[in-house]
């Protein structure tokens, strides 16, 4: 098996409603924004613990 999607699978994916495909896009985007927020918050917390502040 080559791991490539078949033509039938591609056609089935294109038949799904637009709102469903856009929903997946929105969920992936929101997940990446949330992950970035968590990483940035952890970095800020560690920097504050080390005494690095902006004021």
C-alpha angles and dihedrals in degrees: 000000000000098000093236118128115250124239089253092055091049092050091049091051091051091053093061115105118270093237090058094050091046089048090059090048091051092048093051091047093048090048092053092048090050092049091050090050091052093049093046091048092051091049091049091049092051092046092051090048089054091053097255106139134155096225 
